[in-house]
Amino acid sequence: MKRIVMCTSTGCIEYAPERYKKMGIDIIRVHVLFEGKEYLEGYDLDPVDFYARLEKIENPKDNLPKTAMPTPAEIKEHFDKAIENGYEEAIVFAISSGLGGTYNEICLVAKEYSDRLNIHVIDTKITSFGEGMLAIRAKMMVDEGMPTEDILKEIGWMMDRQIFMGVDAKLDYLIYNGRLKGGKAFLGQMLGICPVVHFNKDGDCVALESVRTPKKALARTCEILKERIGDRSPEDYLLWHVYTGPSYIAILKEIEKKYGIEANHEDVIMSPVSGAHNGPWLAGFGYLPIRRPDEPLE
């Protein structure tokens, strides 16, 4: 059976190392509306330029970038093309359902193809390159000839243990987007509190802890990550830096040295669709364990 792997553009595959772009993973693009123009993520919006513009934008409260799901017609184009190219099965990785309706929209469209294309839609419960790396690992397993049922089990094992953790060094965008409200927002700005954010098991991006000052929050992020990795060998996981603008990623790299943390994968910038809600001052880590032969799958 001929199989194709797809991923929403929030998975950052197009912002990752060149080797991943050549794997043939199909990208379903999410829209960004910013400064009076509509963009297709990964196609005509450069993330470095996007975050640079966010840092300089005047009155950001009234000029927030907005995001929009791919339309049903756009999703159908991907499934129709897959059928035209002889694919019989598709494994589709979508941005966490906790961040919007894209996953549900893809599921609804997929039902219309039940008699033509066997489609598996995965709610990755995460975003950024963590989402993309799940798709990459699935494509590697497809290329190795692994049965789809086994691929879905392996992906489920990784999803149960994946980590996205970082620091929003300024609360502006979290407040403007309504993710931090009322007294917490006021006190956060007044006291210089920075949340350590992560994705919980439901796929929601929430504050794990609140820490005074960005540097202390970055240090706490390193402490928590170190605890969660434990004594697992670097051969059995992938660890990379996630960031939006350049302001705090350099600081994080200095701090992590004190904790013996060393990324074993290239940095990957956060997708504009995801980063639009956090702002240009996020820095953190993405982590994905690779199951050892001695570890049970179920």
Stockholm file with secondary structure:
# STOCKHOLM 1.0

chainA/1-298         MKRIVMCTSTGCIEYAPERYKKMGIDIIRVHVLFEGKEYLEGYDLDPVDFYARLEKIENPKDNLPKTAMPTPAEIKEHFDKAIENGYEEAIVFAISSGLGGTYNEICLVAKEYSDRLNIHVIDTKITSFGEGMLAIRAKMMVDEGMPTEDILKEIGWMMDRQIFMGVDAKLDYLIYNGRLKGGKAFLGQMLGICPVVHFNKDGDCVALESVRTPKKALARTCEILKERIGDRSPEDYLLWHVYTGPSYIAILKEIEKKYGIEANHEDVIMSPVSGAHNGPWLAGFGYLPIRRPDEPLE
#=GR chainA/1-298 SS CCEEEEEEGGGCGGGSCHHHHTSCCEEECCEEEETTEEEETTTSCCHHHHHHHHHHCSSGGGSCCEEECCCHHHHHHHHHHHHHTTCCEEEEEECCGGGCSHHHHHHHHHHTTTTTCEEEEEECSCCTHHHHHHHHHHHHHHHTTCCHHHHHHHHHHHHTTCEEEEEESCCHHHHHTTSSCHHHHHHHHHHTEEEEEEECTTSCEEEEEEEESHHHHHHHHHHHHHHHHTTCCGGGEEEEEEESSSTTHHHHHHHHHTTTCCCCSCCEECCHHHHTTTCSCEEEEEEEECCCTTSCCC
#=GC SS_cons         CCEEEEEEGGGCGGGSCHHHHTSCCEEECCEEEETTEEEETTTSCCHHHHHHHHHHCSSGGGSCCEEECCCHHHHHHHHHHHHHTTCCEEEEEECCGGGCSHHHHHHHHHHTTTTTCEEEEEECSCCTHHHHHHHHHHHHHHHTTCCHHHHHHHHHHHHTTCEEEEEESCCHHHHHTTSSCHHHHHHHHHHTEEEEEEECTTSCEEEEEEEESHHHHHHHHHHHHHHHHTTCCGGGEEEEEEESSSTTHHHHHHHHHTTTCCCCSCCEECCHHHHTTTCSCEEEEEEEECCCTTSCCC
//
